[in-house]
Amino acid sequence: MPTLSPQYLKSNLLSGLTVALAMVPEAIAFALVAHVSPLTGLYAAFMVSLITSAIGGRPGMISGATGALAVVMVALVVSHGVEYLFATVVLMGVLQLLFAAARLGKFIRMVPYPVMLGFVNGLAMVIFMAQFGHFKVTGRDGAQHWMVGAPLYTMLALAALTMAVIYLLPRVTRAIPSTLAGILLVSVLVATLGIDTRTVGDLASIKGGLPVFHLPDVPLDWATLRIIFPYALVLAAVGLIESLLTLTLIDDITDTRGQPNRESMAQGVANVVTGLFGGMGGCAMIGQSMINVNNGATGRLSGIATAVFLLSFILFASEWIERIPLAALIGVMFVVCQKTFAWGSFRLFGKVPRADIAVGLLVAVLTLIFDLAIAVVAGVIVSALAFAWEHAKRIGVSIHVNPQGARVYALEGTLFFASVAQFNQLFAPKDDPQEVVIDFARARVVDHSAIQAIDALALRYRQAGKHLHLRHLSPDCRELLENARDMIEVNLAEDPRYRIADDKLA
């Protein structure tokens, strides 16, 4: 942890309080989406935020109960009950720990931008569609029916008022999160005017104390495993995908490098603990993480403070939270969907390769039909195939002799596993002069196969008794090379900066 200076304490504690206030309504809303008690969502937000902030691989990133996981949990809870959900969350954490032990976090660096766009857009659409379930009520026949008449119009009006406050308040002041302000205003309006509408308390009480250790009340047999394993696998994949994509985003914003494998481990530990203490599990939250980072809170203290504030809300403010109208939470989720959806992606039509557009649409559609894990994996596979097809044959070189008499190979293209063979054919160490320069200014090194190819080429030149100079390599390349380390020429002003997927840096 950095030096606990007054400025560090102030920025991280205040940001933690702000994020906690913003997380309360969302944690409740996500719990309702999953058809579990709001307290289940709040416990998850507290425990996941505390553990991942304390031992995770990305300080400043906030984790908690999320909509991406909630929409996967619905079918399990409806079919088998909440105890099976707790068992599933524990197994989800175990699978994430196995993922971390296998050091697979590095591969998040390989997720292309079109897949990220499709991921974000698909997530927004899934959350949006999930809200319409709250406009149904149970009829006398026991079936679910759409609300009609005054109850429907009341909920729509209150949801619209909540959205208006969230959008308009930041133009006046940012002293209080607009999400919280919208919920408070609508709650006060409903209480003052005696408006008859559904509230959180109509679904379940959230009054509670500290989380209590609780083994899931399910049979420990093969039949149970067959029920929970498919859900646990999907939840583990969705949680890691969302967490590691958020980690990558924060890396770019802060110009630092997180540790994907360590974050995967922390997510696993958090979900195992959460499942054993009555929580619904969780993963990284893009919105709350952006709030935290934009407040300048990039230390672990901010996330720990968020968790402590959340627990204090559970212990001392449950009576007030139960009075929150459902319409206010629906309005919050509609705004979350609108802000999550990448509307700028529509402007890309006709401006980017057709393959990129197809991948983005594929991921979004598969998210709606199946789930985020299948969608993102399919998108990455299609993108990788398209990339390999287009770029494997595009590694090229221009050769000239510089004023010092050295032969200069100016590379152009992408060096990765599919183009390594062609890269090796570009050089002839036995026929080259004593001094040789390879310039990577217009080339990009992507994976460990490329690093090994450069190392092997350096060894060939050394065995031939030639002097090889490597220019314009990124810091990641310089750190990973072994045979060629003494051949690298560093130019901090001109050397590029990009990330390479590799165990040593993950």
C-alpha positions as CSV (number, residue, x, y, z in Angstrom):
1,M,0.0,0.0,0.0
2,P,1.3,3.5,-0.8
3,T,2.4,5.9,1.9
4,L,-0.7,6.8,3.9
5,S,-0.5,10.6,3.3
6,P,-3.4,12.8,4.1
7,Q,-4.2,13.3,0.4
8,Y,-4.1,9.6,-0.2
9,L,-6.5,8.9,2.7
10,K,-8.8,11.7,1.7
11,S,-9.1,10.8,-2.0
12,N,-9.5,7.0,-1.3
13,L,-11.9,7.3,1.6
14,L,-14.2,9.9,0.0
15,S,-14.2,8.0,-3.3
16,G,-15.0,4.8,-1.3
17,L,-18.0,6.5,0.3
18,T,-19.2,7.8,-3.1
19,V,-18.9,4.4,-4.8
20,A,-20.6,2.7,-1.9
21,L,-23.6,5.1,-2.1
22,A,-23.8,4.4,-5.8
23,M,-23.5,0.6,-5.4
24,V,-26.5,0.2,-2.9
25,P,-29.3,0.7,-5.4
26,E,-27.5,-1.3,-8.1
27,A,-26.8,-4.3,-5.8
28,I,-30.4,-4.4,-4.8
29,A,-31.6,-4.1,-8.4
30,F,-29.2,-6.9,-9.5
31,A,-30.5,-9.1,-6.7
32,L,-34.0,-8.6,-7.8
33,V,-33.1,-9.5,-11.3
34,A,-31.7,-12.8,-10.0
35,H,-34.9,-13.3,-8.0
36,V,-33.1,-13.4,-4.7
37,S,-33.4,-11.2,-1.6
38,P,-31.9,-7.7,-1.9
39,L,-29.8,-8.6,1.2
40,T,-28.2,-11.4,-0.8
41,G,-27.0,-8.8,-3.4
42,L,-25.7,-6.4,-0.7
43,Y,-23.8,-9.1,1.1
44,A,-22.2,-10.1,-2.2
45,A,-21.3,-6.5,-2.9
46,F,-19.7,-6.1,0.6
47,M,-17.7,-9.4,0.5
48,V,-16.5,-9.4,-3.1
49,S,-15.5,-5.7,-2.9
50,L,-13.5,-6.3,0.3
51,I,-11.6,-9.4,-0.8
52,T,-10.8,-8.3,-4.4
53,S,-9.7,-4.9,-3.2
54,A,-7.4,-6.4,-0.5
55,I,-5.7,-9.1,-2.5
56,G,-6.6,-8.5,-6.2
57,G,-4.4,-7.7,-9.1
58,R,-5.8,-4.3,-10.0
59,P,-5.9,-1.6,-7.2
60,G,-8.7,0.9,-7.7
61,M,-11.0,-1.6,-9.5
62,I,-14.3,-2.1,-7.7
63,S,-16.1,-5.5,-7.7
64,G,-19.6,-6.5,-6.5
65,A,-22.9,-8.0,-7.6
66,T,-23.4,-7.4,-11.3
67,G,-26.2,-7.7,-13.9
68,A,-24.1,-9.9,-16.2
69,L,-24.1,-12.6,-13.5
70,A,-27.6,-12.0,-12.3
71,V,-29.2,-12.7,-15.7
72,V,-27.5,-16.1,-15.7
73,M,-28.6,-17.0,-12.2
74,V,-32.3,-16.4,-12.8
75,A,-33.1,-19.9,-14.3
76,L,-31.2,-21.7,-11.6
77,V,-33.0,-19.8,-8.7
78,V,-36.4,-20.2,-10.3
79,S,-35.9,-23.9,-11.0
80,H,-34.0,-25.1,-7.9
81,G,-34.0,-22.4,-5.3
82,V,-31.5,-20.1,-3.7
83,E,-29.5,-22.8,-1.8
84,Y,-28.4,-24.2,-5.2
85,L,-27.3,-20.7,-6.1
86,F,-25.0,-20.5,-3.1
87,A,-23.5,-23.9,-4.0
88,T,-23.1,-22.7,-7.6
89,V,-21.3,-19.6,-6.5
90,V,-18.8,-21.7,-4.4
91,L,-18.1,-23.9,-7.4
92,M,-17.8,-20.8,-9.6
93,G,-15.0,-19.5,-7.3
94,V,-13.2,-22.8,-7.4
95,L,-13.2,-22.8,-11.2
96,Q,-11.8,-19.3,-11.2
97,L,-9.1,-20.4,-8.8
98,L,-8.2,-23.2,-11.3
99,F,-8.1,-20.6,-14.1
100,A,-5.7,-18.5,-12.0
101,A,-3.5,-21.5,-11.2
102,A,-3.2,-22.3,-14.9
103,R,-2.1,-18.7,-15.5
104,L,-4.6,-18.1,-18.2
105,G,-5.2,-14.5,-17.4
106,K,-2.7,-13.3,-20.0
107,F,-5.1,-14.2,-22.8
108,I,-7.4,-11.3,-21.9
109,R,-4.8,-9.2,-23.8
110,M,-5.8,-11.0,-27.0
111,V,-9.5,-9.9,-26.9
112,P,-10.0,-7.5,-29.9
113,Y,-11.9,-4.3,-29.8
114,P,-14.9,-5.4,-31.8
115,V,-15.4,-8.2,-29.3
116,M,-15.3,-5.7,-26.5
117,L,-17.9,-3.5,-28.2
118,G,-20.2,-6.5,-28.8
119,F,-19.6,-7.6,-25.2
120,V,-20.6,-4.1,-23.8
121,N,-23.6,-3.8,-26.1
122,G,-24.9,-7.3,-25.5
123,L,-24.6,-6.8,-21.7
124,A,-26.6,-3.5,-22.0
125,M,-29.4,-5.2,-23.9
126,V,-29.6,-8.2,-21.6
127,I,-29.9,-5.9,-18.5
128,F,-32.5,-3.8,-20.3
129,M,-34.7,-6.8,-21.2
130,A,-34.5,-8.2,-17.7
131,Q,-36.2,-5.1,-16.3
132,F,-39.5,-5.9,-17.9
133,G,-40.0,-8.8,-15.6
134,H,-40.8,-6.2,-12.8
135,F,-43.8,-5.1,-14.8
136,K,-45.5,-8.4,-14.3
137,V,-47.6,-9.4,-11.3
138,T,-48.9,-12.8,-10.1
139,G,-52.6,-13.2,-10.9
140,R,-55.3,-15.2,-9.1
141,D,-54.5,-18.1,-11.4
142,G,-50.9,-18.1,-10.2
143,A,-49.6,-17.0,-13.6
144,Q,-47.6,-13.9,-14.4
145,H,-49.5,-11.1,-16.1
146,W,-48.5,-7.7,-17.4
147,M,-49.5,-4.8,-15.2
148,V,-52.3,-2.6,-16.6
149,G,-54.0,0.6,-15.7
150,A,-53.0,2.9,-12.9
151,P,-50.3,0.6,-11.3
152,L,-48.5,0.4,-14.7
153,Y,-48.7,4.1,-15.4
154,T,-47.5,4.9,-11.9
155,M,-44.4,2.7,-12.2
156,L,-43.6,4.2,-15.6
157,A,-44.0,7.7,-14.3
158,L,-41.8,7.1,-11.3
159,A,-39.2,5.3,-13.4
160,A,-39.1,8.3,-15.8
161,L,-38.8,10.7,-12.9
162,T,-35.8,8.8,-11.6
163,M,-34.1,8.8,-15.0
164,A,-34.7,12.6,-15.3
165,V,-33.0,13.2,-12.0
166,I,-30.0,11.1,-12.9
167,Y,-29.5,12.9,-16.2
168,L,-30.2,16.4,-15.0
169,L,-28.7,16.6,-11.5
170,P,-25.0,16.5,-12.7
171,R,-25.6,19.7,-14.6
172,V,-26.4,21.4,-11.3
173,T,-24.1,19.7,-8.8
174,R,-21.9,16.6,-8.4
175,A,-21.8,16.7,-4.6
176,I,-24.0,13.6,-4.4
177,P,-24.2,10.7,-6.9
178,S,-27.2,11.4,-9.2
179,T,-28.3,7.7,-9.0
180,L,-28.7,8.0,-5.3
181,A,-30.4,11.3,-5.5
182,G,-32.9,10.0,-8.0
183,I,-33.8,7.0,-5.7
184,L,-34.1,9.3,-2.7
185,L,-36.3,11.8,-4.4
186,V,-38.7,9.2,-5.7
187,S,-38.8,7.4,-2.4
188,V,-39.6,10.6,-0.5
189,L,-42.2,11.5,-3.1
190,V,-43.9,8.1,-2.8
191,A,-43.8,8.3,1.0
192,T,-45.0,11.9,1.3
193,L,-47.9,11.6,-1.2
194,G,-48.8,8.1,-0.2
195,I,-48.5,6.8,-3.7
196,D,-49.5,3.1,-4.0
197,T,-46.7,1.3,-5.8
198,R,-44.5,-1.7,-5.2
199,T,-41.4,-1.3,-3.0
200,V,-38.4,-3.4,-2.1
201,G,-40.1,-4.4,1.1
202,D,-42.9,-6.0,-0.8
203,L,-40.5,-8.6,-2.2
204,A,-38.4,-9.4,0.9
205,S,-37.0,-7.8,4.0
206,I,-33.3,-6.8,3.9
207,K,-32.9,-6.3,7.6
208,G,-29.9,-8.2,8.8
209,G,-26.7,-8.2,10.6
210,L,-23.3,-9.5,9.8
211,P,-23.0,-12.3,7.2
212,V,-23.2,-15.7,8.8
213,F,-21.3,-18.8,7.7
214,H,-23.7,-21.2,6.0
215,L,-23.0,-24.3,4.1
216,P,-25.4,-24.6,1.1
217,D,-28.3,-26.8,2.0
218,V,-28.1,-29.1,-1.0
219,P,-27.4,-32.9,-1.4
220,L,-23.7,-33.6,-1.8
221,D,-24.1,-36.0,-4.7
222,W,-23.6,-36.4,-8.5
223,A,-27.1,-35.1,-9.3
224,T,-26.4,-31.8,-7.6
225,L,-23.1,-31.4,-9.4
226,R,-24.9,-32.1,-12.7
227,I,-27.3,-29.2,-11.9
228,I,-24.9,-26.6,-10.7
229,F,-21.8,-27.3,-12.8
230,P,-23.1,-25.8,-16.1
231,Y,-24.2,-22.6,-14.3
232,A,-21.0,-22.4,-12.3
233,L,-18.9,-22.7,-15.5
234,V,-20.9,-20.0,-17.3
235,L,-20.8,-17.7,-14.2
236,A,-17.0,-18.2,-13.8
237,A,-16.4,-17.4,-17.4
238,V,-18.7,-14.4,-17.5
239,G,-17.2,-13.1,-14.2
240,L,-13.6,-13.4,-15.4
241,I,-14.3,-11.9,-18.8
242,E,-16.0,-8.9,-17.3
243,S,-13.3,-8.5,-14.6
244,L,-10.3,-8.9,-16.9
245,L,-11.8,-6.6,-19.6
246,T,-12.4,-4.0,-16.9
247,L,-8.8,-4.5,-15.7
248,T,-7.5,-3.9,-19.2
249,L,-9.6,-0.7,-19.5
250,I,-8.2,0.7,-16.2
251,D,-4.7,-0.3,-17.3
252,D,-5.1,1.9,-20.4
253,I,-6.6,4.8,-18.4
254,T,-3.9,4.8,-15.7
255,D,-1.0,3.8,-17.9
256,T,-0.1,1.0,-15.5
257,R,-0.3,-2.7,-15.7
258,G,-2.5,-4.9,-13.5
259,Q,-2.0,-8.6,-12.8
260,P,-4.7,-10.7,-14.5
261,N,-3.8,-13.9,-12.9
262,R,-3.8,-12.4,-9.4
263,E,-7.1,-10.8,-10.1
264,S,-8.5,-14.1,-11.2
265,M,-7.3,-15.6,-8.0
266,A,-8.9,-12.9,-5.9
267,Q,-12.2,-13.2,-7.8
268,G,-12.2,-16.9,-7.1
269,V,-11.5,-16.5,-3.4
270,A,-14.2,-13.8,-3.1
271,N,-16.8,-16.0,-4.7
272,V,-16.0,-19.1,-2.6
273,V,-16.3,-17.0,0.5
274,T,-19.4,-15.2,-0.7
275,G,-21.2,-18.5,-1.5
276,L,-20.4,-19.7,2.0
277,F,-21.8,-16.6,3.6
278,G,-25.1,-16.2,1.7
279,G,-24.1,-13.9,-1.1
280,M,-24.9,-14.1,-4.8
281,G,-21.3,-13.8,-6.0
282,G,-19.9,-11.1,-8.2
283,C,-17.2,-9.7,-10.4
284,A,-15.7,-6.3,-11.5
285,M,-18.1,-3.5,-12.1
286,I,-17.2,-1.2,-15.0
287,G,-19.3,1.8,-13.9
288,Q,-18.2,1.9,-10.2
289,S,-14.6,1.3,-11.2
290,M,-14.7,4.3,-13.6
291,I,-16.2,6.4,-10.8
292,N,-13.4,5.4,-8.5
293,V,-10.5,5.9,-11.0
294,N,-11.9,9.3,-12.1
295,N,-11.9,10.4,-8.5
296,G,-8.2,9.7,-8.4
297,A,-8.5,6.7,-6.1
298,T,-6.3,4.1,-7.5
299,G,-5.2,2.4,-4.3
300,R,-6.6,-0.6,-2.4
301,L,-8.0,1.6,0.4
302,S,-10.8,2.9,-1.8
303,G,-12.3,-0.5,-2.5
304,I,-11.8,-1.6,1.2
305,A,-13.6,1.6,2.3
306,T,-16.4,0.9,-0.2
307,A,-17.0,-2.5,1.4
308,V,-16.9,-1.1,5.0
309,F,-19.4,1.6,4.1
310,L,-21.7,-1.0,2.4
311,L,-21.7,-3.1,5.6
312,S,-22.6,-0.1,7.7
313,F,-25.6,0.5,5.4
314,I,-26.8,-3.1,5.9
315,L,-26.5,-2.9,9.7
316,F,-28.0,0.5,10.2
317,A,-30.1,1.6,7.2
318,S,-32.2,-1.5,6.3
319,E,-35.5,0.1,7.2
320,W,-35.0,2.9,4.8
321,I,-33.8,0.7,2.0
322,E,-37.0,-1.4,2.2
323,R,-39.0,1.7,1.4
324,I,-37.3,2.2,-2.0
325,P,-39.9,1.9,-4.8
326,L,-39.2,-0.7,-7.4
327,A,-39.8,1.9,-10.1
328,A,-36.8,3.9,-8.9
329,L,-34.6,0.8,-9.3
330,I,-36.0,0.1,-12.7
331,G,-35.2,3.7,-13.8
332,V,-31.6,3.3,-12.5
333,M,-31.2,0.2,-14.5
334,F,-32.5,1.8,-17.7
335,V,-30.0,4.5,-17.3
336,V,-27.2,2.0,-16.7
337,C,-28.2,0.3,-19.9
338,Q,-28.2,3.5,-21.8
339,K,-24.8,4.5,-20.5
340,T,-23.3,1.0,-21.0
341,F,-24.4,0.7,-24.6
342,A,-21.7,1.9,-27.0
343,W,-23.9,4.1,-29.2
344,G,-20.8,5.3,-31.1
345,S,-20.5,1.8,-32.6
346,F,-23.3,2.7,-35.1
347,R,-21.0,5.3,-36.6
348,L,-18.5,2.5,-37.5
349,F,-20.6,1.0,-40.2
350,G,-18.8,1.6,-43.5
351,K,-15.7,3.0,-41.8
352,V,-14.1,-0.2,-40.4
353,P,-13.6,-3.6,-42.0
354,R,-16.7,-5.7,-42.5
355,A,-15.1,-8.5,-40.4
356,D,-15.0,-6.2,-37.4
357,I,-18.6,-5.2,-37.8
358,A,-19.7,-8.8,-38.2
359,V,-17.8,-9.8,-35.0
360,G,-19.4,-7.0,-33.0
361,L,-22.9,-8.0,-34.2
362,L,-22.2,-11.7,-33.6
363,V,-21.1,-11.1,-30.0
364,A,-24.2,-9.0,-29.2
365,V,-26.6,-11.4,-30.8
366,L,-25.1,-14.5,-29.1
367,T,-25.3,-12.6,-25.8
368,L,-29.0,-12.2,-26.2
369,I,-29.6,-15.8,-27.3
370,F,-27.1,-17.6,-25.0
371,D,-24.9,-15.8,-22.6
372,L,-21.8,-13.5,-22.4
373,A,-19.3,-16.3,-22.1
374,I,-20.3,-18.1,-25.2
375,A,-20.6,-14.8,-27.1
376,V,-17.2,-13.5,-26.2
377,V,-15.4,-16.8,-26.8
378,A,-17.1,-17.1,-30.2
379,G,-16.2,-13.5,-31.0
380,V,-12.5,-14.1,-30.1
381,I,-12.3,-17.2,-32.2
382,V,-13.9,-15.5,-35.2
383,S,-11.7,-12.4,-34.8
384,A,-8.6,-14.6,-34.4
385,L,-9.4,-16.5,-37.6
386,A,-10.0,-13.3,-39.5
387,F,-6.9,-11.7,-38.1
388,A,-4.7,-14.7,-38.9
389,W,-6.0,-14.9,-42.4
390,E,-5.5,-11.2,-43.2
391,H,-2.2,-10.6,-41.4
392,A,-0.1,-13.8,-41.5
393,K,1.0,-12.9,-45.0
394,R,1.5,-9.2,-44.3
395,I,4.8,-9.3,-42.4
396,G,7.2,-7.5,-44.8
397,V,10.6,-5.8,-44.8
398,S,12.4,-3.1,-46.7
399,I,16.2,-3.4,-46.8
400,H,18.8,-0.6,-47.1
401,V,22.3,0.2,-46.0
402,N,22.8,3.1,-43.6
403,P,25.7,5.6,-43.7
404,Q,27.7,3.4,-41.3
405,G,27.6,0.5,-43.7
406,A,25.2,-1.6,-41.7
407,R,22.3,-3.5,-43.4
408,V,19.0,-2.3,-42.0
409,Y,15.9,-4.5,-42.0
410,A,12.8,-2.2,-41.5
411,L,10.0,-4.6,-40.6
412,E,6.3,-3.8,-41.3
413,G,3.3,-5.7,-40.0
414,T,2.3,-7.9,-37.1
415,L,4.6,-10.5,-35.7
416,F,2.8,-13.3,-34.0
417,F,2.4,-17.1,-34.1
418,A,1.0,-17.2,-37.6
419,S,3.6,-15.0,-39.2
420,V,6.7,-16.4,-37.4
421,A,7.6,-18.7,-40.3
422,Q,7.5,-15.9,-42.9
423,F,9.5,-13.7,-40.5
424,N,12.3,-16.3,-40.3
425,Q,12.6,-16.4,-44.1
426,L,13.3,-12.7,-44.3
427,F,16.8,-13.0,-42.9
428,A,20.1,-14.7,-44.1
429,P,22.7,-14.3,-41.3
430,K,25.4,-16.0,-43.3
431,D,25.1,-13.6,-46.2
432,D,24.6,-10.4,-44.2
433,P,27.5,-7.9,-43.4
434,Q,29.1,-7.7,-40.0
435,E,26.7,-5.1,-38.7
436,V,22.9,-5.7,-39.0
437,V,20.0,-3.6,-37.7
438,I,16.4,-4.8,-37.4
439,D,14.0,-1.9,-36.9
440,F,10.6,-2.7,-35.4
441,A,9.2,0.9,-35.6
442,R,6.5,-0.2,-38.1
443,A,6.0,-3.6,-36.7
444,R,4.1,-4.9,-33.6
445,V,5.2,-7.9,-31.5
446,V,2.0,-9.7,-30.2
447,D,2.7,-12.9,-28.4
448,H,5.4,-15.2,-26.9
449,S,5.9,-17.0,-30.2
450,A,7.1,-13.8,-31.7
451,I,9.5,-13.2,-28.8
452,Q,10.9,-16.7,-29.2
453,A,11.4,-16.1,-32.9
454,I,13.3,-12.8,-32.2
455,D,15.5,-14.6,-29.6
456,A,16.2,-17.5,-32.0
457,L,17.2,-15.1,-34.8
458,A,19.5,-13.2,-32.4
459,L,21.2,-16.5,-31.6
460,R,21.7,-17.3,-35.3
461,Y,23.4,-14.0,-35.8
462,R,25.6,-14.5,-32.8
463,Q,26.6,-17.9,-33.9
464,A,27.5,-16.4,-37.3
465,G,29.8,-13.9,-35.6
466,K,27.6,-10.9,-36.7
467,H,26.6,-7.9,-34.6
468,L,22.8,-7.5,-34.4
469,H,21.0,-4.4,-33.2
470,L,17.3,-4.3,-32.3
471,R,15.5,-1.0,-32.4
472,H,12.1,0.3,-31.4
473,L,10.9,-2.6,-29.3
474,S,8.3,-2.0,-26.5
475,P,9.3,-2.3,-22.9
476,D,7.4,-5.6,-22.7
477,C,9.6,-7.0,-25.5
478,R,12.8,-5.9,-23.8
479,E,11.8,-7.5,-20.6
480,L,10.9,-10.9,-22.2
481,L,13.9,-11.3,-24.5
482,E,16.7,-13.4,-23.2
483,N,19.3,-14.1,-25.9
484,A,18.9,-10.7,-27.5
485,R,18.9,-8.5,-24.4
486,D,22.4,-7.1,-25.1
487,M,21.5,-6.3,-28.7
488,I,18.6,-4.0,-27.9
489,E,19.0,-0.2,-28.4
490,V,16.6,1.7,-26.1
491,N,15.2,5.1,-27.2
492,L,12.6,6.2,-24.6
493,A,11.3,9.0,-26.8
494,E,10.6,6.8,-29.9
495,D,10.1,3.3,-28.6
496,P,6.5,2.2,-28.8
497,R,4.4,1.0,-25.8
498,Y,2.0,-1.9,-26.2
499,R,1.1,-5.0,-24.2
500,I,2.1,-8.6,-24.9
501,A,0.2,-11.7,-23.6
502,D,2.8,-13.6,-21.6
503,D,3.0,-15.5,-18.2
504,K,6.0,-13.6,-17.1
505,L,4.1,-10.3,-17.2
506,A,0.7,-11.6,-16.2
